[in-house]
Amino acid sequence: MKIIQAYRCEYCPRTRPYVTPRAIAAHESRCFHNPETHSCATCENLRHSHKPGARKGYVTDAWSCTADAPLAPLTTNCPAWKPQVSYEF
């Protein structure tokens, strides 16, 4: 058995480790969960809802933007991006 050092993204729930600091830095610079990329995943304008699926009894996730920005598939560097408000008490 060999022990190795690996790196994980501090922003997303992704479980895949990266072996080099360069690889994790490249991932974090485009990660949708990194607030610095101004992507939909960290935006106050993102809304999630459920709609009936194609098959009876199934539901589908529906994502929308209250600022009418494009969501296909996820946008980064969006001009309509607003930071999510956290409600900590």
C-alpha positions, 0 to 999 in steps of 0.5 A, a space after each residue: 500500500 502506498 500513501 499519497 497526498 491528494 486535494 479536494 475542492 473546498 467549494 463543491 461536494 465533488 468527491 473526486 480528489 486531485 493529485 496535483 495543486 495545479 489540477 485542483 487550482 484549475 478546477 476551483 477557477 471554474 467550479 460552479 460552487 465557487 462564488 468568485 466564478 459568479 455562476 448560477 449555483 451561488 446566485 440569489 436569482 436561482 430558483 428551484 421548483 418541481 414540475 410533473 415529469 413525462 411519466 405519471 407519478 414522476 417529478 422533474 427539477 425545474 431551475 429558473 433565473 429571476 433575472 431572466 439570465 440564461 441557465 443552459 446548462 449553467 452560466 459563469 461570469 453572469 452580469 446579473 449575478 447576486 451573492 446568496 444571502 445566508 440567514 444565520 441566527 
